[in-house]
Amino acid sequence: MTSEDLLAQLRNVKYPGFSRDIVSFGLVKSAAFHDGVAHVALAITTSDPKVPKQLRDEVERSLLSLAGVSKATVEVAVQAAKAPAGPTGLPSAKPGASSGIRHAIAIASGKGGVGKSTFAVNLACALAQVLSAQGRPGRVGLMDIDIYGPSVPLMIGLKGRPEVEGEGQDSCLVPMERHGVKVMSMGFLVDDNTPVVWRGPMVMKTVQQFVQNVKWGELDVLLVDLPPGTGDAQLSLVQTLPLDGALIVTTPQPAATQVALKGGLMFQKVNVPIVGVAENMSYFIDPTGQKHLIFGSGGGIATAERLGTVLMGQVPLIPAIREGGDKGMPIVVTEPEGAAAGVFRGIAEALLATAQKAPSRAM
């Protein structure tokens, strides 16, 4: 029995709530075998006290199923979330840098192609409008951690690179701002024609740095636009930033709702509550006033019911929403009195009401 045999077996152990194994996540620091005893050391970063025990139990069970292993000892080191200088060029993470964020909400879909980023941009602008009307301008942030395909800068109308404040280890990035929303995105840090070809650990470091090395200031709400899937970015986020909830975005058809359901269940497994479901591209109204259910109907409410949450709103399929995203002028800003803007503001108000029931995390 060799260490390679043990690692091969440990590739069957998934991190709680994720489809990826603990070996490819880089959580196994050592594996050795001697006189029938398998010794494994793990290093994880989590704020959930249940995760270390769950991993220890699953690793022991997996190792003991190997022929020749009579005993398994598993050491789990729980580390604080911190990241060294990474591929973005950001300085080392500063613990507590996100302490001014009162509520952090993930915007997730599980599946690509459902308009999640367009939804996130318009929702952020709607939140900014609602809070500004309450006398709290500049209290909304939008963090785009779709590392491989960041589209938020285009959709919100921002170009260039963020400023750096301070020097050396005390420096941090200052978010760019537009339409009353503070924004940070990978799209600000790489050229438009440069593909990001990274392995998991580099993605995880970048997400940690976006949380801990960006001067978000005092925010009532930080929306986090997640990439599709349940992998590196999602895991790093829940390890680094305590989330108050996740809002699941789907379109009505089963091809989208089945994946959205899995995305929602992933958050529940890592103890992040689902604050609601939003149905995008719900219907189209033609010039004669007739309503067309292009992607079917009922998917949003069915997903919400299966996740034990509520359907927060149904966003219509309107060409102006796409056009606004292409021009960097969200429809919530250009047509504030329109039907779509009304839906987004309704979701924003419901989200604020839900978030305000939870204890504030800001210090």
N, C-alpha and C positions, 0 to 999 in steps of 0.2 A: 504494500500500500504506500503510495507516494503522495506528496502534497498536491501534485497535479490531479491525482484521483479524487482527492477531497474537494478541490476547486471545481472539478467537473460535476461532482454531486451537488455542490452548493449553488450551481447555476440553476438548479430546480427550485431554489428558495427565492420567492419574489418579495420585494419590499412591500410592506402592508399598504394595500390600496393601489398598487401599481403593477403593470404587466412586465416590468423589467426586473431582472434578477440582481441579487446583492453583489455578485462578482463583477458584472459589467458596470454597476454603479460605483465600483471602486471602494466598497465598504469593508471588504475582507482584507485585513492588514497582514495576517499570517495564517498559515495552515500547516500543521505538522502531524506526523503519526509515529508512535513509539510504543511497542509492547501492547498492542491492542487498544491504545488510547489515542483518540483524535483530539488535537488541541487547535482551537480556532480563536482568533482575535478579530473583533469587529470594531470599527470606529464610525459612529453615526452622529448626525446633528439633528436634534428634534426637541420640540417643547412638549411633546406628548409623552407622559410617563408610561403609557401602555406599550409603546412601540419597542423599547429595549427588551422587555420581558417576552413580548410576542416573538420577536426575532430570535431571542435566545432559545425559546422552546421549539420553534420551527427548525432552527439549525441543528439542535440536538436530535430531534426526531429524524431529520434527514440523514444525519451522519450515522445514527444507530441502525439505520436500515441497510447500511453497507455490510457485506459479508466481511468478517474479520475485525470489525469495530465492536469492542465490548463496552467501551465507555467513551463519552464525549465531554470535553470541558470547553465551555464557550465564554470568553470574556467580551463584554460589550462596554466600550468606552463612549460615553455620551459627551460630545464636544459642543462648546458654544459656537454659534454661527459666526464665522469670520473668514475673510477671503484675502489672500495676498494679491499683489498687483497682477492683473490678468491681461488677456488679449485685447481688452478695450483700452488699456493704458491708464485705467483708473488707479488711484492710490489704494493702500490697504484699507479694509473696511473699518469703520469706527462704530463700536457698539453704541446703541442708543441714538444713532443718527435719525432714525425714523420715529422717535418718541413723540413728535408733534402731530402725528397722524392719528386722528380720533377713530376713524373707521376705515378698514381696508376691505374691499370687495373684489373678488375675482370675477371676470367676465369670461365664461368658458362655453365651449360647444361640443368638445370631443371630436367633432367632424369639421373639416374644412369646407369652404364654399357656401356657408349659410349666412354670410354677411355679418359675422361677429364683430369685425373691426369697425365696419361702418356703423353698426349698432352702438359699439362702445364710444365712438367719437361723438355721435349725436346725443347719447345719454349723458356723457360728460358735459357737453354744452348745455343740455337741459338742466342738469344739476347746478351748473354755474348760474344759470338764469334764475332758478328757484332760490338759491342761497343769496344771490345778489338782491333779489326782491325782499329778502329777510334782513338785509343790511349786513351780509357776510360775503362781500366779493372776494375773489381770489382764494377761495377755500377749497377748490377742487383740483385734484391731480389725476393724470392719466399716464400710467406706466405701460409701455408697449414692450413686452418681452417675447414677441414673436421674432426670435433671433434670426431665423433663416429667411423670413419674408415680411419685414416690417413695413406696414402700409399706413400707419397712423400719421407720419409727417405729411404725406401727400394729402390725406383726407382732411386734415385739420389746417393745412395751408402753411406749413413751416419748412424753412430751408436753413442751411448753414449748420454751424456747430455750437454747442452750448459753451458758455464761459466757464472758466475754472477759477474758483475763489480760493485764496490761500496758497501756501507753498508746501512742497514736500509731502510728508505724511499727514499734514493738517489740511491738505487741499481737498476740494470736493467740486463736483459739477453743479452748476446752477441750471434748473430746468428752463427750457424755453416756454414762452407763454403766448397763447392766442385764444380769442373768444372767451376770455376769463378762465382758461384751463391751463395749469402748469403741466408740461409734457416732457417726458424723457423716453427716447426710443433708440434702438440700435441703428435705426436709419440715420441718426445724426452723426454717427461715429464711423460709418463706412461709406465709401463712394457708391453711387447708384449702380455702377457697372461691376462692382466687386462682390462676388458670391461669398457667403460665409460658409466655410467648410470646416466644421469643428466637431470634435468628439464630445461626449457627455460632460466630462469634468470642466471643459472650457465654458460650456453653456451654463453650468451650475455656478461657476465663479462670477460670470457676468450678471446673472440674476441677483446674486448676493450683493454685488457692488451697486447695482441699480437701486437696491433697497437702502444700503448703508452708506453709500458715498455720493448720494445726490441730496442737495440741500432743498428738501421739499418744504421746509418751514411748517407753519401751522395750517393743517388741512382738516376740514370736516370729513371729507371723503377722498380716498385714493382708489380709483378704479384700475385694475390690473388686467390688461388685455392679453390673454393667454394664447399661445399657439395651439393648433389642434393636437389631440392625443393626450396621453397620460404618462409622460416620460420625464426627461431630465429637468426641463423648466418648471413643470408642475411640482416635482419633488423638492427642488431647491427652494421654490417659493414658500411652500408650506413649512419648510424647515427654518426659513429665514425671517419671514414676516407673519406674525400671528394674524390670520384672516378672520374677519368677523362673519364672513359668509361668501357664498358663490352664487352668481346669477347665471343660469343656464340658458343659452340661446339656441333655438332650433327653428327649422322650417317645418311645415305641417306633415310632410310625407314620411312614411316609415323608414326610408333609407337614412334620414337625418335623425329621427326621434330615437331609433334604436341605439345609435352611437351617443346621442345626447344623454340618454338614460345611463349608459356606462360611465360617461364623464361625471354625471351627478353622483352615482354610487361611489366613484373613486373619492370624491370629496367627503362623502359621509364616512368612508372607511378611515380617513385620516382626521376625523372629528372636526370637519369644517361644515357648518350648517348650510343648507340650501335655502337662500332667502326667497327664491322664486324662479319661475320659468318665463321667458319672453319668446313669443312666436314671431319670427321675422318672415316677410314676404307672404303674409297670411292670405291676402286676396288682392285682386286687381279690379278697379272700377273703370269701365270704358267711358268714352265721351257721352254715351247715351244714359249713363247712370247704372248700367247693369253690372252686377258683381260677379266676378269669375274666380273660382277657387282653383287656380292654376296648379298648385302643389297639393291639392287635396284639402282636407279639413280635419280638425279634431286632434291633431298630433300634439299641439302644445298643452292642451288641458289634460290629455291622457298621460303625457310625460310628467306633468306637475302632480297628478294624482298618484302615480307610481312612486314618485320621490317624496310624497307626503308634504307637498308645499302648494303654493298658489300660482295661478297664471297671472302674471303682472300686467300683460298687455299684448296686443296683436298689432304689429306694424304692417301697414299695407305695402303692396308692391307698387312703387311710384317711380317713374323714370327720373324725376327730379332728385330723389335720394341718391341715386347713382351719379347723376351729373354733378351734384354738390360735392360728393366725395372726390370726383376727378378734378374738380376746380379748387379744392381746399376750402369750400364754403358749405358747411353742413346745412341741411335743410332746416334744422332747428333755428339756425341763425338767419338764413335768407327768407324763410317763410314762417315766422314765429306764430302766426295766427292760423296756419294751415292744419289740416287734419293730422298729418304725420307728426308735426311738432307737438300737437296736443297729446298724442299717444306717448311720445317720449317724455313729456313733462309729467304725464300721469304716472309713468313708471318711475321717474325720478322722485316724485313726491312719495310714492309708496315705498321706494327703497330707503329714502331718508327716514320715514316713519318707522320702518322696521329696524334700521340701524340705530336709531335714537333710543330704542327700547333696550338695546344691549349696553353694557357698561363701556364707557369711553376708555380707550387704551392710551390716550395722550397723557403725558406727565406734566 
